[in-house]
Amino acid sequence: MGKTSRKESETPCKETFEPFSVEVKTQATAVSLLNSPEEDIIVKACEAIRTFAEKGDENKVSLLGLGALEPLCRLINHNNRVIRGNAFTALGIMATNGDVSSVLKKLNIIPSVIEKLTLDEDTVIHEYATLCLTTLSVDFVGKAQIFENNGLPPLIVLLSSSDPDVKKNSLQVIFNLVQDYKSRQAVHTLGGIPPLLELLKSDFPVIQHLALNTLQSVTTDKDTRSTFRNEHGFEKLMDILKNTVSKLTDLHAEALQVMANCLSDSETVQLIHSNGGLARLLEFILTPNTPEIKCITIKCLTRVAQSSESRKVLHEQDVEKVLVGLLSVENTSVKALVCQAVAAMGLHPSSRDSFRDLGCIPAMVELLSSENLALREAASQALSSLTVNNQPNAFAVYTAGGHKILVRLLNGSCSKTVASSAATLCLMAGEVVIRSSILSHKGMEALVEPLKSKDPQVLVNSMQCVTVLACDKEARTQFRQAGGLQLLVNLLQTKDKDVLHNACLAVNVLASDKPSSVEMCRIGALEMLEEIKHSENHRNRFSELAMISLLNCNLSVKYSLMGHLSPTDMITGGFYDAGKVCWSIVFQHESAILSSQKALLICLRKKKEKVKHTDEPHFESTVVKPQGMIDDVSLQMLVKKAKESIFPLKDDKEQYSALARVVSDAMGGAVGMEKLHEFPWELHLSELKVLLKSNVIPIGSINKGFYCHRALLFKYLADCIEMSCSLVRGEYNRAWNEVVLFRENPTNRSPSQPCHYIVDLMHQPGALLGVDTLAALQYQTI
């Protein structure tokens, strides 16, 4: 019996279940029904969830907490088209909440959503799938996932959808994506420009605005601008700009922004010009408009003015007159942009003259005193541009008192303003009258502060201004006393090539001032320049010029380091020869070198307190310790004797020979080659050191001199009586003088030929030995 009853209970019922309506009162029930096996119930559950989610973010978050997302994400892939549509509707509405979109990214929903963007799907699915993507494409992670899953191609296709909501959503996603460089390029490659341009004709302003904003992003790419031009994009922009209907005037700002991007190409400028576009831009500026429209239009003109060809076109359109007229506008943003446009147009020579004739320069000078930092910066940049290679404009700035304000601005906080001010002053300082006025208003002192800047352009412009102003002795003194030399020398250690080059140039000019040169050497300029000289990356011709200039004003150091003085290196009082020394000794203070016990020093003249000595018949001068040396009377007598011996002679060769004999007689006379080892010059110098209690020996006191002493004396005497010769140091206390004589050509068919000679001061005083002859080589070496 039990067996029979079990079989009866397993028999399925053949009666159908009567359908009944389900009334859902809680959202939790609706979420549960998403897992129902019955399709009608799923559809109704999705509808209920969508309706609940539409009421606000609190409801969306509540559904998230109840776990609605996972079943909805599964249902968008359901076989039933109606279920997919309703699931997407609910999901799209919920995704507009930030918390929900964050969870959706973690669920990796993006690939599934993109799969449903095909044309086979219903418009409803397209609408809510793209709505979902608009929220998921806001941050970098979402944009990257959409791009990597090839979301752009179907989105571009959907721009041509018949449904405005699909267009808007797709366009919004694309706009979000093109904020990244890769997506901007991809939109162009995938043919996105034509549909974007087509959307400019939409009846819905929101779509037009989005299309223009997207075009503004993608046209930053050069290739995209070319396609935009080929697709008649400018004609479409001009249609918008020409239309004064209130609905379309709202699009003017975005249209001008797109045009501003594209106007950086000369081909585009020519195209717009030929279509009357530039004239229309000028009309836009002159027509009463909002400051925003004026600002964007001026930016467009500034973009046009970036090339010489375009500046010429604008000049032909009398753009200068339009810009100067805008300086009367009260809005500071408009004025600042006008100044930038003037700076760009100022690169055109004819425009510089036009701006001056229109009274632009006094207006710009007035703006330098504005309380608005951006306006001051733009005005200073405009004046810098207007004064390039234009003397009348420089005087116009000067007449308006602009140089006084520019000097004050050198100590401002804005780097660009400081750089422009220095550049303008540099351009103006080429005129003597203006330069004097700049210096009288402490322009050189004002340039010290910018040299503390970290901005390379500020440093470059400031040093260029220093270089121009420093052609005046007064300016060099002002700069030195203001502490500028230390800052300038510090810049010799920079790694920036432009800064280094200009620092070297400034040092080169300032080195013509003896006190400045000595000071720069004292604080390490020569040592830094020597390091630059041996650096492959930083060595340059300017650093070599700077080193030569410093050494030329420090002949003692030059001779110690280089072992050579040229005919133009004129020895004067205070010169000393410390022998051949290394760099580390040279960079010590002079008194430290002169007090060294290891170096033989010869002094010509340096005043100090007198200590008389009359023990030696030839030693009539008075000497003190290394810290100070006084007049060398014996040397002065030798100068007088040299003049008396040389001036009566007319032949150059005779003059050099006579001077050589004067030197030889003063320093012990002729010494045969074979008798050199017997000549007691070293003993004589040692005795003088003991007698003087000093390492410093006035050269006039030496009456037994060797090659090096005689060559130095010859050079000094020759310089005193304006005879040209060089001084060269050799090895082992050898030194010699080289002179140049011109041999006349008896045929008179060619100019006189220069002949170089070594002057013999030791063995046959007065003999002139041809350079590179055996006799000369024997004189120069042991």
Backbone hydrogen bonds, N-H to C=O, Kabsch-Sander energy under -0.5 kcal/mol:
donor,donor_aa,acceptor,acceptor_aa,energy
5,S,1,M,-2.2
6,R,2,G,-1.5
7,K,3,K,-1.5
8,E,4,T,-1.6
9,S,5,S,-1.7
10,E,6,R,-1.2
11,T,7,K,-0.5
11,T,8,E,-0.8
23,E,21,S,-0.5
24,V,22,V,-0.7
25,K,23,E,-0.5
30,A,26,T,-1.5
31,V,27,Q,-2.3
32,S,28,A,-2.0
33,L,29,T,-2.1
34,L,30,A,-0.6
34,L,31,V,-0.9
35,N,32,S,-1.7
36,S,33,L,-1.9
39,E,37,P,-0.5
42,I,38,E,-1.7
43,V,39,E,-2.4
44,K,40,D,-2.2
45,A,41,I,-2.5
46,C,42,I,-2.5
47,E,43,V,-2.1
48,A,44,K,-2.4
49,I,45,A,-2.4
50,R,46,C,-2.6
51,T,47,E,-2.5
52,F,48,A,-2.2
53,A,49,I,-2.7
54,E,50,R,-2.0
55,K,52,F,-1.0
56,G,53,A,-1.4
60,K,56,G,-1.5
61,V,57,D,-2.5
62,S,58,E,-1.9
63,L,59,N,-2.4
64,L,60,K,-2.0
65,G,61,V,-2.2
66,L,62,S,-1.4
67,G,64,L,-1.4
68,A,63,L,-2.1
72,L,68,A,-1.7
73,C,69,L,-2.9
74,R,70,E,-1.6
75,L,71,P,-2.3
76,I,72,L,-1.3
77,N,74,R,-1.4
78,H,75,L,-2.0
81,R,79,N,-0.6
84,R,80,N,-2.4
85,G,81,R,-2.4
86,N,82,V,-2.6
87,A,83,I,-2.8
88,F,84,R,-2.5
89,T,85,G,-2.1
90,A,86,N,-2.3
91,L,87,A,-2.7
92,G,88,F,-3.2
93,I,89,T,-1.9
94,M,90,A,-2.3
95,A,91,L,-2.4
96,T,92,G,-0.5
96,T,93,I,-0.9
97,N,94,M,-1.9
101,S,97,N,-2.5
102,S,98,G,-2.0
103,V,99,D,-1.6
104,L,100,V,-2.4
105,K,101,S,-1.7
106,K,102,S,-1.4
107,L,103,V,-1.7
108,N,105,K,-1.4
109,I,104,L,-1.6
113,V,109,I,-2.0
114,I,110,I,-2.6
115,E,111,P,-1.8
116,K,112,S,-0.7
116,K,113,V,-1.1
117,L,114,I,-1.8
118,T,115,E,-0.6
121,E,118,T,-1.4
126,H,122,D,-2.0
127,E,123,T,-2.9
128,Y,124,V,-2.3
129,A,125,I,-2.6
130,T,126,H,-2.2
131,L,127,E,-1.6
132,C,128,Y,-2.1
133,L,129,A,-1.8
134,T,130,T,-1.7
135,T,131,L,-1.1
136,L,132,C,-1.4
137,S,133,L,-1.3
138,V,135,T,-0.8
143,K,139,D,-2.2
144,A,140,F,-2.5
145,Q,141,V,-2.2
146,I,142,G,-2.3
147,F,143,K,-2.4
148,E,144,A,-2.7
149,N,145,Q,-1.6
150,N,147,F,-1.6
151,G,146,I,-2.5
155,L,151,G,-1.5
156,I,152,L,-2.7
157,V,153,P,-1.8
158,L,154,P,-2.2
159,L,155,L,-0.6
159,L,156,I,-0.9
160,S,157,V,-1.7
161,S,158,L,-1.9
167,K,163,D,-2.0
168,K,164,P,-2.8
169,N,165,D,-2.8
170,S,166,V,-2.7
171,L,167,K,-2.7
172,Q,168,K,-2.3
173,V,169,N,-2.2
174,I,170,S,-2.4
175,F,171,L,-2.7
176,N,172,Q,-2.2
177,L,173,V,-2.3
178,V,174,I,-2.6
179,Q,176,N,-0.9
180,D,177,L,-2.0
184,R,180,D,-1.8
185,Q,181,Y,-2.0
186,A,182,K,-2.2
187,V,183,S,-2.5
188,H,184,R,-1.4
189,T,185,Q,-2.5
190,L,186,A,-2.9
191,G,188,H,-1.4
192,G,187,V,-3.1
196,L,192,G,-1.6
197,L,193,I,-2.5
198,E,194,P,-2.1
199,L,195,P,-1.5
200,L,197,L,-1.2
201,K,198,E,-1.6
202,S,199,L,-1.7
207,I,204,F,-0.8
208,Q,204,F,-1.8
209,H,205,P,-3.0
210,L,206,V,-2.1
211,A,207,I,-2.6
212,L,208,Q,-2.4
213,N,209,H,-2.6
214,T,210,L,-2.4
215,L,211,A,-2.4
216,Q,212,L,-2.2
217,S,213,N,-1.4
218,V,214,T,-2.4
219,T,215,L,-2.2
220,T,217,S,-1.2
221,D,218,V,-1.6
225,R,221,D,-2.0
226,S,222,K,-1.7
227,T,223,D,-2.0
228,F,224,T,-2.9
229,R,225,R,-2.2
230,N,226,S,-2.3
231,E,227,T,-2.2
232,H,229,R,-1.5
233,G,228,F,-2.6
236,K,232,H,-1.5
237,L,233,G,-2.1
238,M,234,F,-2.9
239,D,235,E,-1.9
240,I,236,K,-1.4
241,L,237,L,-2.4
242,K,238,M,-2.6
243,N,239,D,-1.0
244,T,242,K,-0.5
248,L,245,V,-1.1
249,T,245,V,-2.0
250,D,246,S,-0.9
251,L,248,L,-1.8
252,H,249,T,-1.1
255,A,251,L,-2.6
256,L,252,H,-2.6
257,Q,253,A,-1.7
258,V,254,E,-2.1
259,M,255,A,-2.2
260,A,256,L,-2.5
261,N,257,Q,-1.6
262,C,258,V,-1.8
263,L,259,M,-1.6
264,S,261,N,-1.0
265,D,262,C,-1.4
269,V,265,D,-1.9
270,Q,266,S,-2.3
271,L,267,E,-2.1
272,I,268,T,-3.0
273,H,269,V,-2.8
274,S,270,Q,-2.5
275,N,271,L,-1.4
276,G,273,H,-1.5
277,G,272,I,-3.8
280,R,276,G,-1.7
281,L,277,G,-2.1
282,L,278,L,-2.2
283,E,279,A,-1.9
284,F,280,R,-2.1
285,I,281,L,-1.6
286,L,282,L,-1.9
287,T,283,E,-2.5
294,K,290,T,-2.1
295,C,291,P,-2.7
296,I,292,E,-2.3
297,T,293,I,-2.4
298,I,294,K,-2.5
299,K,295,C,-2.1
300,C,296,I,-1.9
301,L,297,T,-2.0
302,T,298,I,-2.4
303,R,299,K,-2.3
304,V,300,C,-2.2
305,A,301,L,-1.9
306,Q,303,R,-1.5
307,S,304,V,-1.0
311,R,307,S,-2.3
312,K,308,S,-1.8
313,V,309,E,-1.7
314,L,310,S,-2.5
315,H,311,R,-2.5
316,E,312,K,-1.9
317,Q,313,V,-0.9
317,Q,314,L,-0.6
318,D,315,H,-1.8
319,V,314,L,-1.8
321,K,318,D,-0.5
322,V,318,D,-1.2
323,L,319,V,-2.5
324,V,320,E,-2.6
325,G,321,K,-1.8
326,L,322,V,-1.3
327,L,323,L,-0.6
327,L,324,V,-1.1
328,S,325,G,-1.2
329,V,326,L,-1.7
335,K,331,N,-1.9
336,A,332,T,-2.6
337,L,333,S,-2.0
338,V,334,V,-2.2
339,C,335,K,-2.3
340,Q,336,A,-1.7
341,A,337,L,-2.2
342,V,338,V,-2.6
343,A,339,C,-2.4
344,A,340,Q,-2.0
345,M,341,A,-2.7
346,G,342,V,-2.2
347,L,344,A,-1.2
348,H,345,M,-2.3
351,S,348,H,-0.6
352,R,348,H,-1.7
353,D,349,P,-1.4
354,S,350,S,-2.1
355,F,351,S,-2.9
356,R,352,R,-1.7
357,D,353,D,-2.5
358,L,354,S,-1.8
359,G,356,R,-1.6
360,C,355,F,-2.7
363,A,359,G,-1.0
364,M,360,C,-2.3
365,V,361,I,-2.6
366,E,362,P,-2.1
367,L,363,A,-1.6
368,L,364,M,-0.9
368,L,365,V,-0.7
369,S,366,E,-1.4
370,S,367,L,-1.8
373,L,371,E,-0.6
376,R,372,N,-2.2
377,E,373,L,-2.4
378,A,374,A,-2.3
379,A,375,L,-2.4
380,S,376,R,-2.3
381,Q,377,E,-1.9
382,A,378,A,-2.1
383,L,379,A,-2.3
384,S,380,S,-1.8
385,S,381,Q,-1.9
386,L,382,A,-2.4
387,T,383,L,-1.4
388,V,385,S,-1.0
390,N,387,T,-1.3
394,A,390,N,-1.9
395,F,391,Q,-2.3
396,A,392,P,-1.9
397,V,393,N,-2.3
398,Y,394,A,-2.1
399,T,395,F,-3.1
400,A,396,A,-1.7
401,G,398,Y,-1.5
402,G,397,V,-3.0
404,K,401,G,-0.5
405,I,401,G,-1.2
406,L,402,G,-2.7
407,V,403,H,-1.9
408,R,404,K,-1.5
409,L,405,I,-2.2
410,L,406,L,-0.8
410,L,407,V,-0.7
411,N,408,R,-1.5
412,G,409,L,-2.0
415,S,413,S,-0.6
418,V,414,C,-2.3
419,A,415,S,-2.7
420,S,416,K,-2.5
421,S,417,T,-2.6
422,A,418,V,-2.5
423,A,419,A,-2.1
424,T,420,S,-2.5
425,L,421,S,-2.5
426,C,422,A,-2.1
427,L,423,A,-2.0
428,M,424,T,-2.1
429,A,425,L,-2.2
430,G,427,L,-0.5
431,E,428,M,-2.0
435,R,431,E,-3.0
436,S,432,V,-2.5
437,S,433,V,-1.8
438,I,434,I,-2.7
439,L,435,R,-2.4
440,S,436,S,-2.1
441,H,437,S,-1.2
442,K,439,L,-1.8
443,G,438,I,-2.0
446,A,442,K,-2.0
447,L,443,G,-1.2
448,V,445,E,-1.4
449,E,445,E,-0.5
451,L,447,L,-0.7
451,L,448,V,-0.8
452,K,449,E,-2.1
453,S,450,P,-1.8
459,L,455,D,-2.1
460,V,456,P,-2.8
461,N,457,Q,-2.5
462,S,458,V,-2.3
463,M,459,L,-2.5
464,Q,460,V,-2.2
465,C,461,N,-1.9
466,V,462,S,-2.4
467,T,463,M,-2.5
468,V,464,Q,-1.8
469,L,465,C,-2.6
470,A,466,V,-2.3
471,C,468,V,-1.1
472,D,469,L,-1.6
476,R,472,D,-1.8
477,T,473,K,-2.1
478,Q,474,E,-2.3
479,F,475,A,-2.6
480,R,476,R,-2.2
481,Q,477,T,-2.7
482,A,478,Q,-1.7
483,G,480,R,-1.5
484,G,479,F,-2.4
487,L,483,G,-0.9
488,L,484,G,-2.4
489,V,485,L,-2.9
490,N,486,Q,-2.0
491,L,487,L,-1.1
491,L,488,L,-0.6
492,L,489,V,-1.7
493,Q,490,N,-1.7
494,T,491,L,-1.4
497,K,495,K,-0.5
500,L,496,D,-2.5
501,H,497,K,-2.9
502,N,498,D,-2.1
503,A,499,V,-2.2
504,C,500,L,-2.4
505,L,501,H,-2.0
506,A,502,N,-2.3
507,V,503,A,-2.4
508,N,504,C,-2.4
509,V,505,L,-1.9
510,L,506,A,-2.7
511,A,507,V,-2.0
512,S,509,V,-1.5
513,D,510,L,-1.9
514,K,512,S,-0.7
517,S,513,D,-2.9
518,V,514,K,-2.8
519,E,515,P,-2.2
520,M,516,S,-2.6
521,C,517,S,-2.2
522,R,518,V,-2.2
523,I,519,E,-1.8
524,G,521,C,-1.4
525,A,520,M,-2.9
528,M,524,G,-2.1
529,L,525,A,-2.6
530,E,526,L,-2.2
531,E,527,E,-1.7
532,I,528,M,-2.3
533,K,529,L,-2.1
534,H,530,E,-1.2
535,S,532,I,-1.7
536,E,534,H,-0.6
539,R,535,S,-2.0
544,E,540,N,-1.5
545,L,541,R,-1.9
546,A,542,F,-2.3
547,M,543,S,-2.2
548,I,544,E,-2.4
549,S,545,L,-2.5
550,L,546,A,-2.3
551,L,547,M,-2.5
552,N,548,I,-2.4
553,C,549,S,-1.1
554,N,551,L,-1.3
558,K,554,N,-2.7
559,Y,555,L,-2.7
560,S,556,S,-1.9
561,L,557,V,-2.5
562,M,558,K,-3.4
563,G,558,K,-0.7
563,G,559,Y,-1.2
565,L,727,L,-2.8
569,D,566,S,-1.8
570,M,568,T,-1.2
571,I,569,D,-0.7
575,F,572,T,-1.4
577,D,602,I,-1.2
578,A,576,Y,-0.6
581,V,560,S,-0.8
581,V,579,G,-0.7
585,I,582,C,-0.7
586,V,582,C,-1.8
587,F,583,W,-1.9
588,Q,585,I,-1.7
592,A,589,H,-0.8
593,I,589,H,-1.7
594,L,590,E,-2.5
595,S,591,S,-1.3
596,S,593,I,-1.4
601,L,695,N,-1.1
602,I,577,D,-0.6
603,C,697,I,-1.3
604,L,575,F,-1.6
620,E,618,H,-1.3
622,T,631,D,-0.8
623,V,611,V,-1.2
628,G,625,K,-2.1
633,V,631,D,-1.1
636,Q,632,D,-1.8
637,M,633,V,-2.0
638,L,634,S,-1.7
639,V,635,L,-2.1
640,K,636,Q,-1.9
641,K,637,M,-2.3
642,A,638,L,-2.6
643,K,639,V,-2.2
644,E,640,K,-2.0
645,S,641,K,-1.8
646,I,642,A,-2.4
647,F,643,K,-2.1
649,L,646,I,-1.8
655,Q,651,D,-2.2
656,Y,652,D,-2.4
657,S,653,K,-2.1
658,A,654,E,-2.6
659,L,655,Q,-2.5
660,A,656,Y,-2.1
661,R,657,S,-1.7
662,V,658,A,-1.8
663,V,659,L,-2.2
664,S,660,A,-2.4
665,D,661,R,-2.6
666,A,662,V,-1.8
667,M,663,V,-1.3
668,G,665,D,-0.9
669,G,664,S,-3.7
671,V,762,M,-3.2
675,K,672,G,-1.4
676,L,673,M,-0.9
678,E,675,K,-1.6
679,F,675,K,-0.7
679,F,676,L,-1.1
681,W,679,F,-1.3
684,H,680,P,-2.0
685,L,681,W,-2.1
686,S,682,E,-2.1
687,E,683,L,-2.3
688,L,684,H,-2.0
689,K,685,L,-2.1
690,V,686,S,-2.0
691,L,687,E,-2.8
692,L,688,L,-2.9
693,K,689,K,-1.4
694,S,689,K,-1.5
697,I,601,L,-1.7
697,I,695,N,-0.6
699,I,603,C,-1.9
701,S,698,P,-2.0
702,I,699,I,-1.3
703,N,701,S,-0.6
705,G,667,M,-1.4
708,C,733,N,-1.4
710,R,706,F,-2.6
711,A,707,Y,-2.8
712,L,708,C,-1.6
713,L,709,H,-2.4
714,F,710,R,-2.7
715,K,711,A,-2.2
716,Y,712,L,-2.3
717,L,713,L,-2.7
718,A,714,F,-2.6
719,D,715,K,-2.3
720,C,716,Y,-2.1
721,I,717,L,-1.8
722,E,719,D,-1.0
723,M,718,A,-3.5
726,S,738,E,-2.2
727,L,565,L,-2.5
728,V,736,W,-2.7
729,R,563,G,-2.7
730,G,734,R,-3.1
734,R,731,E,-1.0
736,W,728,V,-2.2
738,E,726,S,-0.8
739,V,757,Y,-2.4
741,L,755,C,-2.8
743,R,741,L,-0.6
743,R,753,Q,-2.6
744,E,742,F,-0.6
748,N,745,N,-1.5
753,Q,743,R,-1.8
755,C,741,L,-3.2
757,Y,739,V,-2.7
758,I,769,L,-3.2
759,V,737,N,-2.2
760,D,758,I,-0.5
760,D,767,A,-2.8
761,L,759,V,-0.7
766,G,760,D,-2.2
767,A,764,Q,-2.6
769,L,758,I,-3.3
769,L,767,A,-0.6
770,G,768,L,-0.6
771,V,756,H,-2.2
773,T,770,G,-2.0
777,L,773,T,-2.4
778,Q,774,L,-2.4
779,Y,775,A,-1.7
780,Q,776,A,-1.8
781,T,777,L,-1.5
